[in-house]
């Protein structure tokens, strides 16, 4: 399969409504950044930084990554590589000047993290799956299709909804089972819908044959661009009925119909999550978290290494 990273046209995390939500929800200041050469238009890099009152760069909660868009006037690999390195060197210098409060996660567009390493920052690779929405059904494992079929046979069905109370009740499922916190209550979901609108914010819900809500997916997307699997939850009583797979099929078809090119599963860094998401046949994509290296970060690295060693 050819890489789908280069096919991303627009990241929904650039949406003005998403940016406004981050500022209000987490009490942050957003800074649209546009970098380019002193003369000419050979390249351009745009991104969003978020800061606290002290000016340090922070990663807003519930943000999959900070969006980055890079354009280059040359299609030659040599020129593009050089200009990307120059652009990311400027971005790394900007981070170094402002300082990182903790860590930030960058869009998979940033495939060259050497400039951040050269600035003395720590870099950690992370992974997600991208589904190319053109012809995606051919890559899905038969186990996914079988589970979705089971759900349909049990008379579950999916729909797009503005019933955020029902959707939020489904998100509580994994929170209760796993101690996970989505950090955004139903009021926050309603705020996102107001800010982004139905053209960039979609909520899917699965109902049982009595029309009770049993599962939901909350997504961000840009028509003609990419879609993000932002939040999902299935109630415990429906967990083994293939509801998650039925919702996944429904969401992919919805985004394909809107001309989206890429569906980002948003993370596959825990073994059971990776196992579930890989079955959808997407491309494994690497992205990076960067952090300021200091005594606290080095202590964290030592702690993480020791935990992995003791698990052997």
Residue pairs with C-beta under 8 A, 6 or more apart in sequence:
1 132
1 139
1 283
3 283
4 130
4 131
4 132
4 261
4 262
4 283
4 285
5 108
5 109
5 111
5 130
5 283
5 285
7 132
7 261
7 262
8 109
8 225
8 226
8 261
8 262
9 222
9 224
9 225
9 226
9 261
10 222
10 224
10 225
10 226
11 67
11 68
11 69
11 107
11 222
11 225
11 226
12 18
12 196
12 200
12 220
12 221
12 222
12 225
12 226
12 227
12 228
13 48
13 63
13 64
13 65
13 66
13 67
13 107
13 220
13 228
14 46
14 48
14 67
14 69
15 196
15 200
15 220
15 222
16 195
17 192
17 194
17 195
17 196
17 197
17 200
17 201
18 192
18 195
18 196
18 200
18 220
19 30
19 32
19 48
20 30
20 195
21 188
21 191
21 192
21 195
21 196
22 28
22 30
22 50
22 60
22 63
23 29
23 30
23 50
24 191
25 60
25 184
25 188
25 191
26 50
26 60
26 61
28 50
28 51
28 52
28 58
28 60
29 50
29 51
29 52
30 48
30 49
30 50
31 48
31 49
31 50
31 51
32 46
32 48
33 45
33 46
33 47
33 48
33 49
33 91
33 94
34 44
34 45
34 46
35 44
35 45
35 46
35 87
35 90
35 91
35 94
36 43
36 44
36 45
37 43
37 86
41 73
42 72
42 73
42 74
42 83
43 70
43 71
43 72
43 73
43 83
43 84
43 86
43 87
44 70
44 71
44 87
45 68
45 69
45 70
45 71
45 87
45 88
45 90
45 91
46 68
46 69
47 66
47 67
47 68
47 69
47 91
47 107
48 66
48 67
49 57
49 66
49 94
49 98
50 57
50 58
50 59
50 60
50 66
51 57
51 58
51 98
52 58
52 101
55 98
55 99
56 98
56 99
56 100
56 101
57 95
57 98
57 99
57 100
57 101
57 104
58 100
58 101
58 102
58 104
59 66
59 102
59 103
59 104
59 105
61 183
62 182
62 183
62 184
62 230
62 231
63 105
64 105
64 128
64 228
64 230
64 264
64 266
64 267
65 105
65 106
65 107
65 108
65 287
66 104
66 105
66 106
66 107
67 107
68 91
68 106
68 107
68 109
68 110
69 109
70 84
70 87
70 109
72 79
72 80
72 83
72 84
74 80
74 83
81 112
84 112
85 112
85 114
85 115
88 110
88 112
88 113
88 114
88 115
88 116
89 115
89 118
91 115
92 115
92 116
92 118
92 119
92 121
93 119
95 104
95 116
95 119
95 121
95 290
96 119
96 120
96 121
99 292
100 121
100 290
100 291
100 292
102 291
103 124
103 289
103 290
103 291
103 292
103 297
104 289
104 290
104 291
105 126
105 287
105 288
105 289
105 290
106 113
106 287
106 288
106 289
106 290
107 287
108 128
108 130
108 285
108 286
108 287
110 287
110 288
111 286
113 123
113 288
113 290
116 123
116 288
116 290
117 123
120 293
121 290
121 291
121 292
121 293
122 290
122 291
122 292
122 293
122 297
122 301
123 288
123 289
123 290
124 288
124 289
124 290
124 291
125 286
125 287
125 288
126 267
126 269
126 286
126 287
126 288
126 289
127 267
127 268
127 269
127 274
127 284
127 285
127 286
127 287
128 264
128 265
128 266
128 267
128 268
128 284
128 285
128 287
129 264
129 265
129 268
129 277
129 278
129 280
129 282
129 283
129 284
129 285
130 262
130 263
130 264
130 265
130 282
130 283
130 285
131 139
131 252
131 262
131 263
131 265
131 280
131 281
131 282
131 283
132 261
132 262
132 282
132 283
133 227
133 252
133 255
133 256
133 260
133 261
133 262
133 263
134 256
134 261
136 252
136 256
136 263
136 280
136 281
138 281
139 280
139 281
139 282
140 279
140 280
140 281
141 279
141 280
141 281
143 279
144 245
144 248
144 249
144 279
144 280
145 245
146 242
147 242
147 244
147 245
147 246
148 242
148 245
148 246
148 248
148 249
149 242
150 241
150 242
151 206
151 241
151 242
151 243
151 245
151 246
152 246
154 208
154 209
154 241
154 242
155 208
155 209
156 206
156 207
156 208
156 209
156 214
156 238
156 241
156 242
156 243
156 246
157 206
157 207
158 204
158 205
158 206
158 207
158 246
158 247
158 250
159 204
159 205
159 207
160 202
160 203
160 204
160 205
160 254
161 167
161 203
161 204
161 205
161 216
162 193
162 198
162 203
163 203
163 205
163 213
164 186
164 189
164 190
164 193
164 203
165 186
166 205
166 213
166 216
167 186
167 189
167 203
167 205
167 213
167 216
167 218
168 185
168 186
168 189
168 216
169 213
169 235
170 205
170 206
170 213
170 214
170 215
170 216
170 233
170 234
170 235
171 182
171 216
171 218
171 231
171 232
171 233
172 233
172 235
173 215
173 233
173 234
173 235
173 236
173 239
174 180
174 232
174 233
174 234
175 181
175 182
175 233
176 236
177 236
182 231
182 233
184 192
184 231
189 203
189 218
192 201
193 201
193 203
195 201
196 220
199 223
200 220
200 221
200 222
201 218
201 219
201 220
201 221
202 218
202 219
202 221
202 251
202 254
203 216
203 217
203 218
203 219
204 216
204 217
204 219
204 247
204 250
204 251
204 254
205 213
205 215
205 216
206 213
206 214
206 215
206 216
206 234
206 238
206 243
206 246
206 247
206 250
207 213
207 214
208 214
208 238
213 235
214 234
214 235
214 237
214 238
214 241
214 243
215 232
215 233
215 234
215 235
215 238
215 243
215 244
215 246
215 247
216 231
216 232
216 233
216 247
217 229
217 231
217 232
217 247
217 248
217 251
218 230
218 231
218 232
219 227
219 228
219 229
219 230
219 251
219 255
220 227
220 228
220 230
221 227
221 228
221 255
221 258
221 260
222 260
223 258
223 259
223 260
224 258
224 259
224 260
224 261
225 260
225 261
225 262
226 260
226 261
226 262
226 263
226 264
227 251
227 255
227 260
227 262
227 263
227 264
228 264
228 266
229 251
229 263
229 264
229 265
229 266
230 266
232 244
232 247
234 243
234 244
234 247
244 276
248 280
251 263
252 263
255 263
263 282
265 277
265 280
265 282
267 273
268 274
268 277
268 278
268 284
278 284
291 297
